[in-house]
Amino acid sequence: MTATAGTLTPAQTQGLIRRLTALADDEIVLAHRGGEWTGHAPILEEDIALANIAQDELGHAGLYLGLRADLDGSDPDRLAFFRDAGAYTCTRLVELPKGDWAVTMLRQFLYDTFEALWLDAATRSTYAPLAAVAAKAVREEKFHVQHTALWVERLALGTEESARRIHVALAELWPHTAQLFQPVEGEDELTAAGLLPDLPAVHARWHDLVTRHLQGRCGLPLPATADAGAGRDTHTEHLAPLLAEMQAVARAHPDAEVW
């Protein structure tokens, strides 16, 4: 049975809002980290490519927040630019500083693989608006995975220095990946109703794909099992400064209008 906003129970609506917000928050923060490379990428083509990826991530955030707006009437721009760090529900993986090119490409690969698999599963959601959004976004996300997977391989199999850097990046980022698969409150009910993807199943597919690429193709030994640790309301010290920079113009001119 196809579900719409009008057929959801109050508990389902709140659970869906929490998941959509978590996805959007990840995308907003990761897009900002990608945007920090504008004008500084190692080659011009990658300067353009990463800017396009960051733009896509912001577009996906807009889609997720648009779905939330249909459920609670919230304003996507207010959510993005007028919430403090404590109200954001992004993973710590996306908050970490952009680091070097190895950190940036590996983080994108790890996150993009998660999102591509989640979106692929979400195309079969019984919540029709989510299924439609997922069908649109998954095509872009699969391109992101292809692009960043190639960069991880180049770095791992390139020079001694590039291999060293990708090893360091993997040791830094891998412990944070488990948080991608933390369910939000009420997610189990939504999964049982077919509204959201089965997160453990997505996790299993993700682990298989990234292991085959990192270990099998790139020769990178995986660190110890990742630990999700605290929930999405516990952040690193890096999130608040990022949001302060990202939100500065909107907060300085809260009544500005786009013509």
C-alpha positions as CSV (number, residue, x, y, z in Angstrom):
1,M,0.0,0.0,0.0
2,T,1.4,3.4,-1.0
3,A,1.6,5.9,1.9
4,T,1.2,9.7,1.7
5,A,1.7,12.4,4.3
6,G,-2.0,12.2,5.1
7,T,-1.9,8.4,5.9
8,L,1.1,8.4,8.2
9,T,0.5,8.0,11.9
10,P,1.9,10.8,14.2
11,A,4.7,8.5,15.3
12,Q,5.6,7.6,11.7
13,T,5.6,11.3,10.8
14,Q,7.9,12.2,13.6
15,G,10.3,9.3,12.9
16,L,10.4,10.2,9.2
17,I,11.1,13.9,10.1
18,R,14.1,12.7,12.2
19,R,15.5,10.6,9.5
20,L,15.1,13.2,6.7
21,T,16.7,15.8,8.9
22,A,19.6,13.6,9.8
23,L,20.2,13.0,6.1
24,A,19.9,16.6,5.2
25,D,22.3,17.7,8.0
26,D,24.9,15.3,6.8
27,E,24.6,16.6,3.2
28,I,24.7,20.3,4.3
29,V,27.9,19.9,6.4
30,L,29.6,17.6,3.9
31,A,28.9,20.0,1.1
32,H,30.5,22.8,3.1
33,R,33.6,20.7,3.6
34,G,33.7,20.0,-0.1
35,G,33.2,23.7,-0.9
36,E,36.3,24.6,1.1
37,W,38.4,23.1,-1.7
38,T,37.1,25.7,-4.3
39,G,40.1,27.3,-5.8
40,H,42.5,24.9,-3.9
41,A,42.0,21.5,-5.5
42,P,45.2,19.8,-6.9
43,I,44.1,20.2,-10.5
44,L,41.5,22.5,-12.2
45,E,39.3,19.7,-13.3
46,E,39.0,18.4,-9.7
47,D,38.3,21.9,-8.5
48,I,35.2,21.9,-10.8
49,A,34.3,18.3,-10.1
50,L,34.3,18.7,-6.3
51,A,32.4,21.9,-6.5
52,N,29.7,20.1,-8.6
53,I,29.6,17.2,-6.1
54,A,29.2,19.7,-3.2
55,Q,26.4,21.4,-5.2
56,D,24.7,18.0,-5.7
57,E,24.9,17.3,-1.9
58,L,23.2,20.6,-1.2
59,G,20.6,19.8,-3.7
60,H,19.9,16.5,-2.0
61,A,19.7,18.3,1.3
62,G,17.1,20.5,-0.2
63,L,15.1,17.5,-1.4
64,Y,15.2,15.9,2.1
65,L,14.2,19.2,3.8
66,G,11.5,19.7,1.2
67,L,10.0,16.3,2.2
68,R,10.2,17.4,5.8
69,A,8.4,20.7,4.9
70,D,5.5,18.6,3.5
71,L,5.2,16.9,6.8
72,D,5.5,19.8,9.3
73,G,5.5,23.0,7.3
74,S,9.1,23.8,8.3
75,D,11.2,26.3,6.3
76,P,14.3,24.5,4.8
77,D,16.4,27.7,4.8
78,R,15.6,28.4,8.5
79,L,16.6,24.9,9.4
80,A,19.9,25.1,7.5
81,F,21.0,28.6,8.6
82,F,19.4,29.3,12.0
83,R,20.0,26.2,14.0
84,D,23.1,26.0,16.3
85,A,25.4,23.0,16.4
86,G,23.5,21.4,19.2
87,A,20.4,21.2,17.1
88,Y,22.2,19.6,14.1
89,T,22.0,15.8,13.8
90,C,24.8,15.2,11.4
91,T,27.4,12.4,11.9
92,R,30.9,13.2,13.2
93,L,32.3,11.8,10.0
94,V,31.2,14.8,8.0
95,E,32.2,17.4,10.6
96,L,35.9,16.6,10.6
97,P,38.1,19.2,8.9
98,K,38.6,18.8,5.2
99,G,42.2,17.6,5.8
100,D,44.3,16.8,2.7
101,W,43.1,15.4,-0.6
102,A,43.2,11.8,0.7
103,V,40.9,12.7,3.6
104,T,38.5,14.5,1.3
105,M,38.3,11.8,-1.3
106,L,38.1,8.9,1.1
107,R,35.4,10.6,3.2
108,Q,33.4,11.3,0.1
109,F,33.8,7.7,-1.0
110,L,32.7,6.3,2.3
111,Y,29.7,8.6,2.6
112,D,28.7,8.5,-1.0
113,T,28.6,4.7,-1.0
114,F,26.3,4.8,2.0
115,E,24.0,7.3,0.5
116,A,23.9,5.6,-2.9
117,L,22.9,2.3,-1.3
118,W,20.4,4.0,1.0
119,L,18.8,5.9,-1.9
120,D,18.7,2.8,-4.1
121,A,16.7,1.0,-1.3
122,A,14.6,4.1,-0.8
123,T,13.3,4.0,-4.4
124,R,11.2,1.1,-3.2
125,S,9.8,3.0,-0.2
126,T,6.0,2.8,0.3
127,Y,6.1,6.5,1.0
128,A,5.6,7.8,-2.5
129,P,7.3,11.2,-2.1
130,L,10.4,9.6,-0.7
131,A,10.6,7.0,-3.5
132,A,10.3,9.8,-6.1
133,V,13.1,11.9,-4.5
134,A,15.3,8.8,-4.1
135,A,14.9,7.9,-7.8
136,K,16.1,11.4,-8.8
137,A,19.0,11.7,-6.4
138,V,20.5,8.1,-6.7
139,R,21.7,8.7,-10.2
140,E,23.9,11.6,-9.1
141,E,25.1,9.7,-6.0
142,K,26.3,6.8,-8.1
143,F,28.4,9.1,-10.1
144,H,29.9,10.5,-6.9
145,V,30.9,7.0,-5.8
146,Q,32.5,6.2,-9.2
147,H,34.5,9.4,-9.1
148,T,35.7,9.1,-5.5
149,A,36.4,5.4,-5.7
150,L,38.8,6.1,-8.6
151,W,40.6,8.7,-6.6
152,V,41.0,6.4,-3.6
153,E,42.5,3.8,-5.9
154,R,44.9,6.3,-7.5
155,L,46.1,7.5,-4.1
156,A,46.5,4.0,-2.7
157,L,48.4,2.6,-5.7
158,G,50.2,5.8,-6.6
159,T,53.4,7.1,-5.0
160,E,54.8,6.1,-1.6
161,E,53.6,9.5,-0.2
162,S,50.0,9.2,-1.6
163,A,49.8,5.7,-0.2
164,R,50.9,6.9,3.2
165,R,48.3,9.6,3.2
166,I,45.4,7.4,2.3
167,H,46.4,5.0,5.1
168,V,46.5,7.9,7.5
169,A,43.1,9.1,6.3
170,L,41.5,5.6,6.6
171,A,42.8,5.3,10.2
172,E,41.2,8.7,11.0
173,L,37.9,8.3,9.3
174,W,37.0,4.6,9.7
175,P,36.1,4.8,13.4
176,H,33.4,7.3,12.5
177,T,31.6,5.4,9.8
178,A,29.5,3.2,12.1
179,Q,27.5,6.3,13.1
180,L,26.1,6.4,9.5
181,F,24.1,3.3,10.4
182,Q,22.7,4.5,13.8
183,P,18.9,4.4,13.5
184,V,16.9,7.4,14.6
185,E,14.1,7.1,17.2
186,G,11.2,5.2,15.7
187,E,13.1,4.0,12.6
188,D,12.4,0.3,13.2
189,E,8.7,1.0,12.9
190,L,9.2,2.9,9.7
191,T,11.3,0.1,8.3
192,A,8.7,-2.5,9.2
193,A,6.1,-0.5,7.4
194,G,8.3,-0.3,4.3
195,L,8.6,3.5,4.6
196,L,12.4,3.5,5.1
197,P,15.2,1.2,3.9
198,D,16.4,-1.6,6.2
199,L,19.4,0.1,7.7
200,P,21.2,-3.2,8.8
201,A,20.8,-4.5,5.2
202,V,22.2,-1.2,3.8
203,H,25.1,-1.5,6.3
204,A,25.9,-5.1,5.1
205,R,25.9,-4.0,1.4
206,W,28.0,-1.0,2.2
207,H,30.6,-3.0,4.2
208,D,30.9,-5.6,1.4
209,L,31.4,-2.9,-1.3
210,V,33.9,-0.7,0.6
211,T,35.8,-3.8,1.8
212,R,36.1,-5.2,-1.7
213,H,37.3,-1.8,-3.0
214,L,39.6,-0.8,-0.2
215,Q,41.1,-4.2,0.6
216,G,40.7,-6.1,-2.7
217,R,41.3,-3.3,-5.2
218,C,43.4,-0.8,-3.3
219,G,45.3,-3.1,-0.9
220,L,44.3,-1.1,2.2
221,P,43.9,-3.0,5.4
222,L,40.8,-2.0,7.3
223,P,41.2,-0.6,10.9
224,A,39.5,-2.2,13.8
225,T,35.7,-2.4,13.8
226,A,34.2,1.1,13.9
227,D,32.2,2.1,17.0
228,A,29.2,4.4,16.6
229,G,29.8,5.8,20.1
230,A,27.5,8.6,21.2
231,G,24.4,9.6,19.3
232,R,23.9,12.2,16.6
233,D,23.4,15.0,19.2
234,T,27.0,14.7,20.3
235,H,29.4,16.6,18.0
236,T,33.1,17.3,17.6
237,E,34.5,20.7,18.3
238,H,34.7,21.3,14.5
239,L,31.0,21.7,13.8
240,A,30.3,25.0,15.6
241,P,33.0,27.0,13.7
242,L,31.8,25.4,10.4
243,L,28.2,26.5,11.0
244,A,29.3,30.0,12.2
245,E,31.1,30.5,8.8
246,M,28.3,28.9,6.8
247,Q,25.5,30.8,8.5
248,A,27.2,34.2,8.9
249,V,25.5,36.0,6.0
250,A,22.0,34.6,6.6
251,R,22.2,35.6,10.3
252,A,23.6,39.0,9.6
253,H,20.7,39.7,7.2
254,P,17.8,37.5,8.4
255,D,15.1,39.4,6.5
256,A,16.9,39.5,3.2
257,E,14.9,38.3,0.2
258,V,16.1,36.7,-3.1
259,W,14.8,38.5,-6.1
